[in-house]
């Protein structure tokens, strides 16, 4: 448990996505600016990232082969 003396960085979806999937320069920027305190990612943000990933997998798996021919 964190005390009030050590606040956490709250990360929203755009920051989490950039940390995971961004360019190396973007990742280095966030890592250098967020390194001094622990990171906090809410359950909602975690589920949003998983939902986004699953939607892309499902879309890829059930894509229409006829549309790919054009």
N, C-alpha and C positions, 0 to 999 in steps of 0.2 A: 504494500500500500504506500502511495506517495504522500508526503506531507506537503503542507502549504509552502514550505521552503524550497521545494523542488517541483515547480510546475511542469506539466507535460506539454508537448506540442500536439495539438489536435490536428489530425490530417483529414482533409476532405477528399472526395473521390478524385478530383483533378490532380492532387498532389500524389496520392497513392498510385494512380495510373502512371504518372510521370516517373515516379521512383522505380516502378516495375518495368515499364515499357518505353520510357523516354530515351533520347539519345544519351550517349556517355557524358557529354558536356552538361546536359540538363540534370542527370543523376548526380554528377559531381557537385553541381551548384546546390542542390537540395541537401546532399550529404554533408557538405561543408557548413551550411547554415542551420541544419537541424541536429548537429552532432552533440551539442552541449547538454541537451535535456532528453529524457525518454520520450518516445513517440506514443501517441494514443490514437487508435483507430477504433471507432465505435462499431458495435455489432451491425448497425444499419449500413455503414460504409462497407464493411466486410461482405455483407449479403449483396449489396449493390454490385460489387466487383465480381462476385461469383455469378450473379444473374446475367451480367453483361457477357461474361465468358461463355456461359451455357447457351445463351441466345445465339452467339456466333457459331458455336459447335453445331447446334441443332439446325441452324440455317444452312450450314455447309453440308451436313449429312443429308438433309432432305431437299436439296436443291433440285430444280427441274432440269434434267439432262437436255430436254428439247430447247430450253432457253440458252444453254451453253453452246449450242451449235451455231447460233447467229452471231 
